[in-house]
Amino acid sequence: MHARLRSTFVYVTHDQNEALALADRIALMARGRILQCDTPRNIYECPASAETARFLGGSMLLPAQVITPATGCSARVRVAGTEWQVRAPRDHPAVSATLSVRAHDLALAPAAQADVLTATVLDARYQGSHWLVRVRMQDVPAIELEIAHRGEPPGRGESVGLHILDGWVLPDRPHM
C-alpha cells in the first residue's frame, strides 16, 4: 500500500518481527526518547547502544577489549582471554568495549578445544528439526542455542565451548 499510494506512513507497533518486516526505517523508542533511527537491518546488525542491542534481538553483552583500532568494518577483540574477529564501527579505537552477540552468532565446540568461551549446559529440549540447548557463561545471563540434531545434545551440567561466529562492537560505549 505504501508504494502504491506514494505516501509516508507512521506505524506504531510493539511487535519486533512486524516492525522489521514492514518498515524501511525504524525509530526505536524507550521512555519517550529515540534510541536509534535507521533501517531495520542496521538497527538489528549494528545497534547504537546496549539498550538497543538488548531490546531488539536479545543480544548478550560481553566485556571485550578491542586489540587494534577497527579498520574497514571489523576489529580484533579479546573476550574472556580468547581473540575473535568481529564487526565494528569504522575507526573504533583500541579500548575496553562491549561486544553484542546473539545466540545465532555462537556455535558449540568441545570445552577442551583451544580458543573457546566456556559455558555450562543448563538443559536441552528436542524440537523436531533441532535441539534448543540453554547454556550459561560466567557473569552472563543464560542463552538458548539452536543446534542441529545429529545425535544427542550435551547433557545438563556439562561444560561446552562456544565459538563467536559474529558480533558487533558497540560504538564508543564502555561495558555495561
C-alpha positions in Angstrom: 0.0 0.0 0.0 2.9 2.3 0.9 4.4 2.0 -2.6 1.1 2.3 -4.4 -0.1 5.4 -2.6 3.4 7.0 -2.5 2.7 8.4 0.9 4.6 8.3 4.2 3.1 6.1 6.9 3.8 6.2 10.6 3.1 2.8 12.1 3.4 2.2 15.8 3.9 -1.4 17.0 5.4 -3.3 19.8 5.9 -6.4 17.6 9.6 -6.5 16.6 9.1 -9.0 13.8 6.3 -6.9 12.3 8.5 -3.7 12.5 11.5 -5.4 10.9 9.3 -6.9 8.1 7.2 -3.8 7.3 9.4 -0.8 7.8 12.0 0.8 5.6 13.1 2.9 8.6 12.5 2.3 12.3 12.7 4.7 15.2 13.3 2.6 18.3 11.9 4.4 21.4 12.2 3.9 25.1 11.0 6.2 27.9 9.9 8.9 25.4 13.2 9.2 23.6 14.5 7.8 20.3 17.3 5.3 20.9 18.1 4.8 17.2 16.5 5.7 13.9 17.8 3.7 10.9 17.0 0.9 8.5 15.7 -2.4 10.1 18.9 -4.2 9.1 21.2 -1.5 10.6 19.3 -1.4 13.8 19.4 -5.2 14.1 23.0 -5.8 12.9 24.7 -2.6 14.2 22.8 -1.4 17.3 24.0 2.0 18.5 23.7 1.2 22.2 23.5 -1.6 24.8 19.8 -0.8 25.3 19.0 -1.2 21.6 21.0 -4.4 21.4 19.2 -6.0 24.4 15.8 -4.9 23.2 15.9 -5.9 19.6 17.0 -9.5 19.1 18.0 -10.2 22.7 21.8 -9.6 22.5 24.2 -10.8 25.1 26.6 -8.0 26.1 30.1 -9.3 26.8 33.0 -7.2 28.1 35.7 -7.0 25.4 39.0 -5.4 24.7 39.4 -4.0 21.1 43.0 -5.1 20.5 43.7 -2.9 17.4 41.6 0.0 16.1 38.9 -1.1 13.7 39.8 -0.9 10.0 37.2 -1.2 7.4 34.2 -2.8 9.2 35.9 -5.2 11.6 38.2 -5.4 14.6 40.1 -8.0 16.6 38.7 -8.2 20.1 39.6 -10.2 23.2 36.7 -11.7 25.2 37.5 -13.8 28.3 41.0 -14.4 27.2 40.2 -15.5 23.6 40.5 -13.4 20.4 37.9 -13.0 17.7 37.4 -11.1 14.5 34.1 -9.3 14.7 32.2 -6.4 13.1 32.9 -2.9 14.5 32.2 0.7 13.6 34.9 2.2 11.3 37.9 3.6 13.3 36.7 2.2 16.6 39.7 2.8 19.0 41.6 0.1 20.8 39.8 0.4 24.2 37.6 -1.6 26.6 34.3 -2.1 24.9 31.0 -4.0 24.8 30.5 -6.8 22.3 26.9 -7.5 21.3 26.4 -11.2 20.4 23.2 -13.1 19.7 22.6 -16.8 20.1 22.8 -17.4 16.3 26.3 -15.8 16.4 27.6 -18.7 18.5 28.5 -22.3 17.8 29.0 -25.2 20.2 32.5 -26.7 20.4 34.2 -29.1 22.7 35.1 -27.4 26.0 38.7 -28.8 25.8 39.3 -27.1 22.4 41.6 -24.1 22.4 40.2 -20.6 21.9 36.6 -21.1 23.0 34.5 -19.4 25.6 33.5 -21.9 28.3 29.8 -22.4 29.2 27.7 -24.8 31.2 24.7 -26.6 29.8 21.5 -25.9 31.8 19.1 -28.0 29.7 18.3 -29.3 26.2 14.9 -29.6 24.6 14.1 -31.6 21.5 12.3 -29.5 18.8 11.9 -32.0 16.0 14.3 -30.4 13.4 16.8 -29.2 16.1 17.6 -29.1 19.8 17.4 -25.9 21.9 20.3 -26.0 24.3 20.3 -23.5 27.1 23.8 -22.6 28.3 25.3 -20.1 30.8 28.7 -18.4 30.8 30.1 -16.9 34.0 28.5 -13.5 34.7 26.3 -13.6 31.6 22.5 -14.4 31.5 21.6 -17.8 30.1 21.2 -18.1 26.3 19.4 -20.6 24.2 21.3 -22.1 21.2 19.6 -23.9 18.3 21.7 -26.8 17.2 21.0 -29.5 14.5 20.2 -32.8 16.0 23.0 -35.1 15.0 22.7 -37.4 17.9 22.3 -36.4 21.5 23.0 -32.9 22.7 25.4 -32.2 25.6 24.0 -33.1 29.0 22.9 -30.9 31.9 25.9 -29.6 33.8 28.3 -30.5 31.0 31.0 -27.9 30.1 30.9 -26.9 26.5 32.9 -24.4 24.4 31.4 -21.6 22.4 32.8 -20.1 19.2 31.9 -16.5 18.4 30.9 -16.6 14.7 29.8 -12.9 14.5 29.3 -10.0 16.8 29.2 -6.2 16.9 31.4 -3.9 19.0 29.0 -1.2 20.3 30.2 2.2 19.3 32.2 4.1 21.9 30.5 2.6 24.8 32.1 1.1 27.9 31.0 -2.3 29.1 27.5 -2.1 30.7 
